[in-house]
Amino acid sequence: MNEMVASFSYSPILVALSVLVAIQASYVGISLALLIPGAFANRRRLLIAGSATTLAVGIWSMHFIGMLAVTASVEIDYAVLPTLLSFFVSGLVTGIAIYLASLRSQRLLILAAFAMGFGITAMHYVGMIAIHSVVHVNHDPLYVLASVTIAIAASGLALWLAFSADRRPPLFLCAAVLGCAVSGMHYMAMAGMSLHLSGSHDAVAKSVISGDMLAIIVSVVACTISAVFMLALIPSETQDGAGDAGWSTAHALVSAGIEPATGDEYVGDARGTDVPAVDAGIALLPVEKNGARFHIAPDEIASVHSNAHYTYVFNGRDDLFCPLSISEIASRLGKARFFRTHRSYIVNLDFVVRVKKSGDAGVAELDTPVRRTVPVSRARLTALRQELALYQTVTPTGLSNA
């Protein structure tokens, strides 16, 4: 069969648009992923799903817009099934990678980098199968290897900057690195691609919508999906600040025997009426696990988390349900060893090994058998560092704040 090589070029505007879409999706996806370590139950699952979906839509949209940027000497048709399959591959693999990276383990971070890198390249080459009607696609093996290397290396760098660097750079820089990983992989792979068409091929019907208009529609949809997840799942700084400002007042009210009626995190004791009363001087907390009820001492508590109408006590291995509101727990634990890092979090200073910035706020890393980080609001970050330094000065057994 006599075949001819089809030439192609790019629209600079659509190339730039594809890169911007990838960076924007990376920004929202990483923002959501950074909240995963401190989330529980349904919110944790929603954050993983939101981050994976945002990244999948962004990566796939970048690829799609990048293909629309191609101006070839022959009309190119796209098969629906491989195009949809490429999207599902992207969503599945990025979800796994983000979850692994959120566990903040160096070994798992390496696995996450390989997973995301291979996921991005798999999405690209599965999507290229969609060009099936009038052209045959050949890929230069050297360019394939280079594209895979770029995807893995840049993905690893972006995940390391976001989750493991001692002092994380601005979130936009992390997003730019990941966005460039996606874009760089795509255009490197395209540089090694050649299109071959037979001398007698059937004409392909042109789309009613122009490529430029379709690219704009795809980018708007991708940005809208990102915006919806961001508005729905990322708490506002105003809410966090309000919770921090109300900490002293709530603590004083509870100490006086008055339960503040302010919102979901200050829930009445109706849930705990069937729990045996505990002497506040002993400071034992009633907890439940798998239907069994018992009490936990303060020195066994690593952190406390309020999640809507429920409160969980983390003992270093498990999250134990507590029927008390976080305000009453705070009053029982006192403030000598425990610190309110956020409107919904309390941390035991004995377990804190590091406090570092994370975007506009921060996180406290705990030295526990199960790795855990606790969010620290921007308004409480400096105070936590000062309190931790003072506590370690007076407590020889205190751990270092690296």
For each residue, the residues with C-beta under 8 A, 3 or more apart:
1: 198
2: 198 199
3: 136 196 197 198 199
4: 196 197 198 199
5: 194 195 196
6: 72 73 74 135 195 196 197
7: 72 73
8: 70 71 72 73 195
9: 70 71
10: 14 15 69 70 71
11: 14 15 68 69 71 211 212
12: 15 16
13: 16 17 212
14: 10 11 17 18 65 66 68 69 211 212 215
15: 10 11 12 18 19 66 69 187
16: 12 13 19 20
17: 13 14 20 21 65 215 216 219
18: 14 15 21 22 61 62 63 65 66 69 183 186 215
19: 15 16 22 23 62 179 180 183
20: 16 17 23 24 179 219
21: 17 18 24 25 58 61 62 65 218 219 222 223
22: 18 19 25 26 58 59 61 62 178 179 180 182 183
23: 19 20 26 27 175 176 178 179 180
24: 20 21 27 28 58 175 179 222 223 226
25: 21 22 28 29 54 55 57 58 59 61 62 179 222 226
26: 22 23 29 30 55 58 158 174 175 176 178 179 182
27: 23 24 30 31 171 172 175 226
28: 24 25 31 32 54 58 226 227 229 230
29: 25 26 32 33 51 52 54 55 58 94 98 178 226
30: 26 27 33 34 51 158 162 171 174 175 178
31: 27 28 34 35 171 230 234 359
32: 28 29 35 36 47 50 51 54 229 230 233 234
33: 29 30 36 47 51 98 101 102 162 163
34: 30 31 37 102 162 163 171 358 359
35: 31 32 38 39 47 233 234 375
36: 32 33 39 44 47 48 51 98 99 102
37: 34 102 103 104 363 372 373
38: 35 305 345 363 372 373 374 375
39: 35 36 43 44 47 307
40: 43 44 305 307 312 319
41: 44 45 307 310
42: 45 46
43: 39 40 46 47 233 307
44: 36 39 40 41 47 48
45: 41 42 48 49
46: 42 43 49 50 233
47: 32 33 35 36 39 43 44 50 51 233
48: 36 44 45 51 52 95 98 99 102
49: 45 46 52 53 95
50: 32 46 47 53 54 229 232 233
51: 29 30 32 33 36 47 48 54 55 95 98 229
52: 29 48 49 55 56 91 92 94 95 98
53: 49 50 56 57 91 225 229
54: 25 28 29 32 50 51 57 58 225 226 229
55: 25 26 29 51 52 58 59 90 94 98
56: 52 53 59 60 87 90 91 94 95
57: 25 53 54 60 61 87 221 222 225 226
58: 21 22 24 25 26 28 29 54 55 61 62 179 182 222 226
59: 22 25 55 56 62 63 90 94 120 123 182
60: 56 57 63 64 86 87 90 123 127
61: 18 21 22 25 57 58 64 65 218 219 221 222
62: 18 19 21 22 25 58 59 65 66 179 182 183 186
63: 18 59 60 66 67 86 123 124 127 182 186
64: 60 61 67 68 83 127 215 218
65: 14 17 18 21 61 62 68 69 215 218 219
66: 14 15 18 62 63 69 70 183 186 187 190
67: 63 64 70 76 78 127
68: 11 14 64 65 211 212 214 215 218
69: 10 11 14 15 18 65 66 211 215
70: 8 9 10 66 67 76 190
71: 8 9 10 11
72: 6 7 8 75 76 135 195
73: 6 7 8
74: 6 134 135 195 197 201 204
75: 72 134 203 204 206
76: 67 70 72 131 133 134 135 204
77: 131 132 133 134 204
78: 67 83 130 131
79: 82 83 129 130 131 132 133
80: 83 84 130
81: 84 85 130
82: 79 85 86 126 127 129 130 132
83: 64 78 79 80 86 87 127 130
84: 80 81 87 88
85: 81 82 88 89 126
86: 60 63 82 83 89 90 123 124 126 127 130
87: 56 57 60 83 84 90 91 123
88: 84 85 91 92
89: 85 86 92 93 119 122 123 126
90: 55 56 59 60 86 87 93 94 119 120 123
91: 52 53 56 87 88 94 95
92: 52 88 89 95 96 119
93: 89 90 96 97 115 116 118 119 120 122 123
94: 29 52 55 56 59 90 91 97 98 116 119
95: 48 49 51 52 56 91 92 98 99
96: 92 93 99 100 112 115 119
97: 93 94 100 101 112 113 115 116 119 155 159
98: 29 33 36 48 51 52 55 94 95 101 102 112 116
99: 36 48 95 96 102 103
100: 96 97 103 108 109 111 112 115
101: 33 97 98 104 108 109 112 159 162 163
102: 33 34 36 37 48 98 99 163
103: 37 99 100 108 371
104: 37 101 109 163 164 365 371 373
105: 108 109 371
106: 109 110 164
107: 110 111
108: 100 101 103 105 111 112
109: 100 101 104 105 106 112 113 156 159 160 163 164
110: 106 107 113 114 156
111: 100 107 108 114 115
112: 96 97 98 100 101 108 109 115 116 155 156 159
113: 97 109 110 116 117 152 153 155 156 159 160
114: 110 111 117 118 152 156
115: 93 96 97 100 111 112 118 119
116: 93 94 97 98 112 113 119 120 151 152 155 159
117: 113 114 120 121 148 151 152 153 154 155 156 181 185
118: 93 114 115 121 122 148 151 152
119: 89 90 92 93 94 96 97 115 116 122 123
120: 59 90 93 116 117 123 124 151 155 181 182 185
121: 117 118 124 125 147 148 151 185 189
122: 89 93 118 119 125 126
123: 59 60 63 86 87 89 90 93 119 120 126 127
124: 63 86 120 121 127 128 147 185 186 189
125: 121 122 128 129 139 144 189
126: 82 85 86 89 122 123 129
127: 60 63 64 67 82 83 86 123 124 130
128: 124 125 131 137 139 193
129: 79 82 125 126 132
130: 78 79 80 81 82 83 86 127
131: 76 77 78 79 128 135 137 195
132: 77 79 82 129 135
133: 76 77 79 202 204
134: 74 75 76 77 197 198 201 202 204
135: 6 72 74 76 131 132 195 196 197
136: 3 195 196 197
137: 128 131 193 194 195 196
138: 193 194 196
139: 125 128 143 144 189 192 193
140: 143 144 192 193 194
141: 144 145
142: 145 146 192
143: 139 140 146 147 188 189 191 192 193
144: 125 139 140 141 147 148 189 192
145: 141 142 148 149
146: 142 143 149 150 188 192
147: 121 124 143 144 150 151 185 186 188 189 192
148: 117 118 121 144 145 151 152 185
149: 145 146 152 153
150: 146 147 153 154 181 184 185 188
151: 116 117 118 120 121 147 148 154 155 181 182 184 185
152: 113 114 116 117 118 148 149 155 156
153: 113 117 149 150 156 157 181
154: 117 150 151 157 158 177 178 180 181 184 185
155: 97 112 113 116 117 120 151 152 158 159 178 181
156: 109 110 112 113 114 117 152 153 159 160
157: 153 154 160 161 177 181
158: 26 30 154 155 161 162 174 175 177 178 181
159: 97 101 109 112 113 116 155 156 162 163 164 178
160: 109 113 156 157 163 164 165
161: 157 158 164 165 168 169 173 174 177
162: 30 33 34 101 158 159 165 168 171 174
163: 33 34 101 102 104 109 159 160
164: 104 106 109 159 160 161
165: 160 161 162 168 169
166: 356 402
167: 356 357
168: 161 162 165 171 174 356 357 358 359
169: 161 165 173 174
170: 173 174 359
171: 27 30 31 34 162 168 174 175 359
172: 27 175 176
173: 161 169 170 176 177
174: 26 30 158 161 162 168 169 170 171 177 178
175: 23 24 26 27 30 158 171 172 178 179
176: 23 26 172 173 179 180
177: 154 157 158 161 173 174 180 181
178: 22 23 26 29 30 154 155 158 159 174 175 181 182
179: 19 20 22 23 24 25 26 58 62 175 176 182 183
180: 19 22 23 154 176 177 183 184
181: 117 120 150 151 153 154 155 157 158 177 178 184 185
182: 22 26 58 59 62 63 120 151 178 179 185 186
183: 18 19 22 62 66 179 180 186 187
184: 150 151 154 180 181 187 188
185: 117 120 121 124 147 148 150 151 154 181 182 188 189
186: 18 62 63 66 124 147 182 183 189 190
187: 15 66 183 184 190 191
188: 143 146 147 150 184 185 191 192
189: 121 124 125 139 143 144 147 185 186 192 193
190: 66 70 186 187 193
191: 143 187 188
192: 139 140 142 143 144 146 147 188 189
193: 128 137 138 139 140 143 189 190
194: 5 137 138 140
195: 5 6 8 72 74 131 135 136 137
196: 3 4 5 6 135 136 137 138
197: 3 4 6 74 134 135 136 201
198: 1 2 3 4 134 201
199: 2 3 4
200:
201: 74 134 197 198
202: 133 134
203: 75
204: 74 75 76 77 133 134
205:
206: 75
207: 210 211 214
208:
209: 213 214 217
210: 207 213 214
211: 11 14 68 69 207 214 215
212: 11 13 14 68 215 216
213: 209 210 216 217
214: 68 207 209 210 211 217 218
215: 14 17 18 64 65 68 69 211 212 218 219
216: 17 212 213 219 220
217: 209 213 214 220 221
218: 21 61 64 65 68 214 215 221 222
219: 17 20 21 61 65 215 216 222 223
220: 216 217 223 224
221: 57 61 217 218 224 225
222: 21 24 25 57 58 61 218 219 225 226
223: 21 24 219 220 226 227
224: 220 221 227 228
225: 53 54 57 221 222 228 229
226: 24 25 27 28 29 54 57 58 222 223 229 230
227: 28 223 224 230 231
228: 224 225 231 232
229: 28 32 50 51 53 54 225 226 232 233
230: 28 31 32 226 227 233 234
231: 227 228 234
232: 50 228 229
233: 32 35 43 46 47 50 229 230
234: 31 32 35 230 231
235: 239 240
236: 239 240
237: 240 241 360 361 377 378
238: 241 242
239: 235 236 242 243 343
240: 235 236 237 243 244 342 343 361 377 378 379
241: 237 238 244 245 377 378 379
242: 238 239 245 246 343
243: 239 240 246 247 265 342 343 344 377
244: 240 241 247 340 342 343 377 379 380
245: 241 242 248 379
246: 242 243 249 250 260 262 343
247: 243 244 250 251 330 340 343
248: 245 251 252
249: 246 252 253 260
250: 246 247 253 254 260 262 266 327 330
251: 247 248 254 255 327 330 331 335
252: 248 249 255 256
253: 249 250 256 258 259 260 327
254: 250 251 257 258 259 260 327 328 330 331
255: 251 252 331
256: 252 253
257: 254
258: 253 254
259: 253 254 266 268 269 325 327 328
260: 246 249 250 253 254 266 327
261: 266 268
262: 246 250 265 266
263: 266
264: 267 306 308 309
265: 243 262 306 325 326 327 343 344
266: 250 259 260 261 262 263 325 326 327
267: 264 271 309 325
268: 259 261 271 325
269: 259 272 273 323 324 325 328
270: 273
271: 267 268 309 323
272: 269 275 286 323 324
273: 269 270
274:
275: 272 286 293 323
276: 286
277:
278: 282 284 285 286 295 332
279: 282 284
280: 283 331 332
281:
282: 278 279
283: 280 297 298 332 333 334
284: 278 279 295 296 297
285: 278 295 296 298 301 313 322 324 329 332 333
286: 272 275 276 278 293 294 295 322 323 324
287: 293 294 295 296 313 320 321 322
288: 291 292 293 320 321 322 323
289: 292 294 318 320 321
290:
291: 288
292: 288 289
293: 275 286 287 288
294: 286 287 289
295: 278 284 285 286 287
296: 284 285 287 300 301 313 315 320
297: 283 284 300 301
298: 283 285 301 333 337 338 348
299: 350
300: 296 297 315 316
301: 285 296 297 298 304 313 314 315 333 338 348
302: 314 315 316 347 348 351 366 368 372
303: 313 314 345 346 347 348 351 366 372 374
304: 301 311 312 313 314 322 326 329 330 333 338 345 346 347
305: 38 40 311 312 314 319 344 345 374
306: 264 265 310 311 312 325 326 343 344 345
307: 39 40 41 43 310 311 312 344
308: 264
309: 264 267 271
310: 41 306 307 321
311: 304 305 306 307 321 322 323 324 325 326 329
312: 40 304 305 306 307 319 320 321 322
313: 285 287 296 301 303 304 319 320 321 322 329
314: 301 302 303 304 305 318 319 320 368 372
315: 296 300 301 302 318 320
316: 300 302 351 366 368 369 370
317: 368 369 370
318: 289 314 315 370
319: 40 305 312 313 314
320: 287 288 289 296 312 313 314 315
321: 287 288 289 310 311 312 313
322: 285 286 287 288 304 311 312 313 329
323: 269 271 272 275 286 288 311
324: 269 272 285 286 311 328 329 332
325: 259 265 266 267 268 269 306 311 328 329
326: 265 266 304 306 311 329 330 344 346
327: 250 251 253 254 259 260 265 266 330 331
328: 254 259 269 324 325 331 332
329: 285 304 311 313 322 324 325 326 332 333 346
330: 247 250 251 254 304 326 327 333 335 338 340 346
331: 251 254 255 280 327 328 334
332: 278 280 283 285 324 328 329
333: 283 285 298 301 304 329 330 337 338 346
334: 283 331 337 338
335: 251 330 338 339
336:
337: 298 333 334 348 349 350 391
338: 298 301 304 330 333 334 335 346 347 348 349
339: 335 346 347 349 380 383 384 387 388
340: 244 247 330 343 345 346 380
341: 345 346 347 364 374 375 376 377 380 384
342: 240 243 244 345 374 375 376 377 380
343: 239 240 242 243 244 246 247 265 306 340 377
344: 243 265 305 306 307 326
345: 38 303 304 305 306 340 341 342 374 375 376
346: 303 304 326 329 330 333 338 339 340 341
347: 302 303 304 338 339 341 351 352 364 366 374 384
348: 298 301 302 303 337 338 351 352
349: 337 338 339 352 387 388 391 392 395 398
350: 299 337 395 397 398 399
351: 302 303 316 347 348 366 367 368 399
352: 347 348 349 355 364 365 366 367 388 399 401
353: 365 366 367 399 400 401 402
354: 364 365 401 402
355: 352 362 363 364 365 376 381 384 385 388 401
356: 166 167 168 362 363 365
357: 167 168 361 362 381
358: 34 168 361 362 363 375
359: 31 34 168 170 171
360: 237 378
361: 237 240 357 358 375 376 377 378 381
362: 355 356 357 358 375 376 378 381 384
363: 37 38 355 356 358 373 374 375 376
364: 341 347 352 354 355 373 374 376 384
365: 104 352 353 354 355 356 371 372 373
366: 302 303 316 347 351 352 353 371 372 373 374
367: 351 352 353 399
368: 302 314 316 317 351 371 372
369: 316 317
370: 316 317 318
371: 103 104 105 365 366 368
372: 37 38 302 303 314 365 366 368
373: 37 38 104 363 364 365 366
374: 38 303 305 341 342 345 347 363 364 366
375: 35 38 341 342 345 358 361 362 363
376: 341 342 345 355 361 362 363 364 380 381 384
377: 237 240 241 243 244 341 342 343 361 380 381
378: 237 240 241 360 361 362 381
379: 240 241 244 245
380: 244 339 340 341 342 376 377 383 384
381: 355 357 361 362 376 377 378 384 385
382: 385 386
383: 339 380 386 387
384: 339 341 347 355 362 364 376 380 381 387 388
385: 355 381 382 388 389 401
386: 382 383 389 390
387: 339 349 383 384 390 391
388: 339 349 352 355 384 385 391 392 398 401
389: 385 386 392 393 401
390: 386 387 393 394
391: 337 349 387 388 394 395 398
392: 349 388 389 395 398 399 400 401
393: 389 390
394: 390 391
395: 349 350 391 392 398
396:
397: 350
398: 349 350 388 391 392 395
399: 350 351 352 353 367 392
400: 353 392
401: 352 353 354 355 385 388 389 392
402: 166 353 354
